[in-house]
Amino acid sequence: MTATVLAPPAGGASATPGAALRRRARRRGRLAALLFVLPALALLGALVVYPVLFSVGRSLFDASGTRFVGGGNYAEMFRDPATLTAIRNTTLWVVVAPALLTGLGLILAVLVERIRWATAFKLLMFLPMAVSFLAAGIVFRLAYDQSPDKGVLNAAVVSVHDAIKGASTYPTARGREGSGLLVRDQDGSYRTSASVPAGGFATLPLVGILPKDLPAGSSPARAATAGSSGPGELRGVAYLDFVPGGGGKPGVVDPRERGLPGMEVEAVRDGKAVAGTSTAADGSFHFTGLDSGPYTVRLPASNFAPPCQGVAWLGQALVTPAIIGAYLWIWTGFAMVLIGAGLSTLPRDVLEAARMDGADEWQVFRRITVPLLAPVLTVVFVTLVINVMKVFDLVYIIAPGPVQENASVLATQMWLVSFGGGNNQGLGSALGVLLLLLVVPAMVFNVRRFRGSQR
C-alpha cells in the first residue's frame, strides 16, 4: 500500500505575498494616523503635560527655585490662613453653585416646554454665555455697588425699604446747641429740656438742614401767641432755627425762619408717649384732650434716621454669595438648554401613561421625569463642578481689594501667591497641583459617563 502525498492548493503560492501586502498597508495606515495625530500630541504635551510636570517639580522648591524643600510648600499651604479661606470658599462654590444651577436648569427646562415662545426664552437665557467673564464681572461690580445711585440692586432695595417703612423726614437735622430747649437722647431722639404744662407752648429749634432741602410746602414758622393753647391742649412749633444771610436769635422764632412740616411729635408722661401728631406746613403741632400736668415733648428718632443705604453686597459677609449669584446668571442658560435637550428625548408614551393612571404633574415630574433624566443631570452637575473649581475671572473682578482675600478661591489664591504680590511660585505651584488633584476625579468620572453613554 502506497502513501498518497497531497499537493498544496493552487493558490497557496500567492497566499504569503498577499498577507505581506496587507501588513504593509496596515503599517502605512498606522503611520499616516500617527502623522495626523502628531501635531495634536505635540500641542498637548507642550500646553498640558509639560506645564503639569513642571508645576509638580516647581512645587518642591522654595520661592527662589534654588533650594529643595520637598513637601514644605504643601505643609505651608495648609497652615496659611489665606489658603484655608480659599479652600473653604472653593468648597462653598462646589456645594452650592452646581446644585443650584442644575436645579434651576431642570425647573426652567420643564416649564419652558409648556410655553409657546420657548425658543425665544431659551435664547434670552443663553445669551449671558456669549458674554465674557470679564465683561460680566464689570457689569455685576456696578450692579452690586453700595451707592443706590449706581448699584441697581441697592436702588431696588432702597425703593422697597422706603415703600414699606418710609424714609426719614430730616436725616441731617439736629437740635440747636446753646438754645437750652432740646436734649438729645441715646436713641437719637430729641426732647424738651424742661417739661411743658398742658395749655403751654413748646419751641423746638433745629439746625443742620439746608434751606434748599426743605419740603416744597414749607411756610414761615408760627411763633407762640398769647392764649394760643387752651385747657387740655399743648401747642408748639418745630422750625429751622436759621435765617438766610444771618440774624435772628437762637431758640427764638423769627418771621424769616421756616417751619419743618411732616415731623412726628409725641407728648410723653412718665416715660410713655400718651399722644402723637405731625407738624403742619408752618411747623406747628397741636395736642388735644390732655390731662392737666407737665409733659415732655419728644421728636422720635425716626425723624432723624439716616436713609437706607441698601445692602453691602460686596462686604465681607456677602461677597462670595454675591459672586455666586453672578455665576448663576451666566450659566443657568447652559444648564437649561442641556437638560432641555435631554428632556426632548424622553419617551412621551411613558409620561402619558402615568397621567392616564391618575398621576398628577408633581408625581410625573418626581417619579418619572427626574429618574429618566438622571444621566443628563449627572453630566451637567459634574461639568459644573469642574467649572466652578477653576473659577477665577468673576472673583478677581467683582471682589473689591479690601475683601479680595475673603472672596478668594484656589485659582485666585494661586495667582495672588505666584504673581499678585506674593512672588512665591513654589507655594503657587503647590496650590496648582492641589487644584489639579481636585479636578481630576471629576474629569475621570465625566469621561467614564460619556463612554458609558456611547456604549
JOFEN-V264198 format. One record per helix or strand of 3 or more residues. SS is the DSSP state (A for helix, B for strand). FROM is the first residue (numbers start at 1). TO is the last residue. If there is no record, write none. Layout:
ss/from/to
SS/FROM/TO
SS/FROM/TO
This chain:
ss/from/to
A/10/58
A/72/77
A/81/112
A/118/130
A/133/143
A/152/165
B/182/184
B/190/192
B/201/207
A/211/213
B/234/240
B/264/269
B/272/278
B/284/287
B/294/299
A/301/303
A/319/344
A/348/356
A/361/372
A/374/389
A/393/398
A/401/407
A/410/418
A/425/454
